Amino acid sequence: MALSMHKDSSNNKQMDSSKYVRYTPEQVEALERVYSECPKPSSLRRQQLIRECPILSNIEPKQIKVWFQNRRCREKQRKEASRLQTVNRKLSAMNKLLMEENDRLQKQVSQLVYENGYMRQQLQTGSATTTDNNSCESVVMSGQHQQQQNPTPQHPQRDANSPAGLLAIAEETLAEFLSKATGTAVDWVQMIGMKPGPDSIGIVAVSRNCSGVAARACGLVSLEPTKVAEILKDRPSWFRDCRCLDVLSVIPTGNGGTIELIYMQTYAPTTLAAARDFWTLRYTTSLEDGSLVICERSLTSSTGGPTGPPTSSFVRAEMLPSGFLIRPCEGGGSIIHIVDHVDLDVWSVPEVLRPLYESSKILAQKMTIAALRHIRQIAQETSGEIQYGGGRQPAVLRTFSQRLCRGFNDAVNGFADDGWSLMGSDGVEDVTIMINSSPGKFLGSQYNTSMFPSFGGGVLCAKASMLLQNVPPALLVRFLREHRSEWADYGVDTYSAACLKASPYAVPCARPGGFPSSQVILPLAHTVEHEEFLEVVRLEGHAFTPEDVALARDMYLLQLCSGIDENAVGACAQLVFAPIDESFADDAPLLPSGFRVIPLDPKTDGAGATRTLDLASALEVGPGSNRLAGDGDPSNYNLRSVLTIAFQFTFENHLRDNVAAMARQYVRSVVGSVQRVAMAIAPSRLSSNMEPKALPGSPEALTLARWICRSYRIHTGEELLRVDSQAGDALLKQLWHHSDAIMCCSLKTNASPVFTFANQAGLDMLETTLVALQDIMLDKILDEAGRKILCSEFSKIMQQGFAYLPAGICVSSMGRPVSYEQAIAWKVLNDNDANHCLTFMFVNWSFV
């Protein structure tokens, strides 16, 4: 009976606490005001609310708590519903896009089937009537061939300089562009790695068997068509190779569109070919379905129209019908179709460089994909999806990136109208020196009057290009970024930084090797797909003598790194940097230097696997020269790329020759360092698979793995790895892919321990490579507490064979702190039970 009464009272309490409360509009308004300030008020705050608002006095505090819980739940559901609606809209739009692409591909297949049947029929006819001399001509006259032989229709005589004539050219351009964007006028092949999806860059394709080079992309963005059109028409903001774009004439059309006559100059990617310019007609109009179209083509003697501005230092390239189709999306946003189709006059380029001008993949990366990425970046910045630290606005950070690229391009090209002139050489043509004593000509862009001496001076640029064999551009640039000490000279960095000071150094202080220094990379921003990083690099100088203290100080670089994704086909890898001072103002003067590596299409007649050449000597090789044939080894990477190096320095007039000699010597030193690095990281030296090669002075990798595991078992009584077979490379593979960082260091009593081997997790933790691992000392990665613990436990390790070290903090080679839960150290014994090395395993490590 008592139990029953207790049960009834419990049910009554539950009913009282969960009874429905109807709130008046005034009560809801009061609660919403508090919720907007504090969505999760404490018990004291809720009681205070009841005291301050008499209209809530008849509601129990528990019911107020329930209201806030329900309100937070509704808010969460609303956000989730909004997110799902957005994803659904994206998926619907992408589905529509894919269906259209599928229809286009079916048309292309039908056309190819028809042409195949036509060719088969003509071949049969030709074989049956071999005596007919004209029958052979019909074999090649398919519809596709006729289309490629006559890409532009013959026009009746017209006045192309009149508005009506220009409108006729514009309408023809529109029709040809649409046939490429949504039709089968070009044989498109999808680029590898470009998979469609709601968050992907889009569908990207490149041309095959057409005149010139062409690329096509379509994707989704969450911006309205008019905003997208405004961004895309501002080509210098997203096309890094665009030097200038001048609209020389604007003609409105009767249908509400506009015709613009445009002169555009572009930068050359290397020092060994002339830059290109374009004279084009751009037509902006609307279609009946509400889509916006911006199409463009060159005006030539065959198309008619006004003659463009004459140029002496540029090669006139041709833009074939290209443009943007921007269609509104249901629920907001836009679907964008982009086509870029150009003829870069490849025959005016040295043969070794022609692949740069014949590659549709390079065009796709530099123009087509760049446009889509830029729009997506702005869309995400506009929606607040991207948050940047340091209080910098996204537009300011974008401007820094553009100024770095533009300054580097100006240095590589050295245009005379910017004030650049060639300086005499020292008899060896490997390094080109150019000077600019007229900084006023480019003060409006990336330079600043504070960088130049008041009593006369200017800017000097030392640059060189070279051909690399079998070196992935992304891997080389990543190494140059992460291991600056392998190629840079601290003394030269000090001289470069001095241009930012009121009293720059009078004499260049380029010392062999400079001072010991380390770098710390501080991220500023990155693009949506992490293909580009903007960062500040702090160079920490360390002086060993009193006279060096004044020079060995911290310096700062603003650095832009791009193209380090090894899976991006045709991507240019680039590392550009400029000294900045500690204030780092938004209008900070920048004098960029750096590296650019552009892949050439793989050749089957490539030279030896480790050959690295000066490109100038390659240009002298004629078509009849002997080349080393490939040996047919499938492991031969067989990739060529062009590396361009440019370094800029300020100078005072009376020291110009001294600075030039220093710059020439420095660039030659950097070239030598890069050649050594390139040979070391080439896949022939460092296997492209993830298994480590044996290092100099160490046993074979399989033997070392066996020694590590055997010693761990002897000392701790436990197994380091769980493998079914101890033979073959199974042991090495498990050690290499072990989730904890395992690394070996030398065991010498008269020198600091140096790392000799690390598994993949160890390399990731140290942020290094197998090649650079031997330059890292154990005491440099441990903090002070870690060094003290290791010193106290060292005798135990040597006597007992192992020791467990507590949780702690260490630093990577890039200066980033790394935490770990525990470290285990043990002696590694060889087959004769003699001490070989010391091994550390850092358990559950992560970057702080």
Secondary structure, DSSP 8 states (H G I E B T S, - for coil): -HHHHHHHHHHHHHHHHT------HHHHHHHHHHHHH-SS--HHHHHHHHHH-GGGTTS-HHHHHHHHHHHHHHHHHHHHHHHHHHHHHHHHHHHHHHHHHHHHHHHHHHHHHHHHHHHHHHHHHHHH-TT-TTHHHHHS--HHHHHHH--S----S--TTSHHHHHHHHHHHHHHHHHHHTSSSS-EEE-TT----TTS--EEEEE-SSSSEEEEEEEEESS-HHHHHHHHH-GGGT-TTEEEEEEEEEEE-TTS-EEEEEEEEE--SSSSS-EEEEEEEEEEEE-TTS-EEEEEEE--TTT--------SSEEE-EE-SEEEEEEE-TTS-EEEEEEEEEE--GGGS-GGGHHHHH-HHHHIIIIIHHHHHHHHHHHHHHHT----STT--HHHHHHHHHHHHHHHHHHHH--GGGTEEE---SS-TTSEEEEE--GGGGTTTT--GGGS-TTSEEEEEEEEEEEEES--HHHHHHHHHH-GGGT--HHHHHHHHHTTSSS--SS----SS-S-EEEEEEEEEE-TTSSEEEEEEEEEE--SSGGGTTT---EEEEEEEE---TTSTT--EEEEEEEE-TT--TT-----EEEEEEEE---TT---TT-EEEHHHHHT--TTS--------TT----EEEEEEEEEEEEEGGGHHHHHHHHHHHHHHHHHHHHHHHHHHSTTTS-SSSS----TTS--HHHHHHHHHHHHHHHHSS-S---S--STTHHHHHHHT-SSEEEEE---TTS--BEEEE-HHHHHHHT--TTTGGG-BHHHHB-HHHHHHHHHHHHHHHHHSEEEE-SEEEE-TTS-EEEESEEEEEEEE-TTS-EEEEEEEEET-EE-
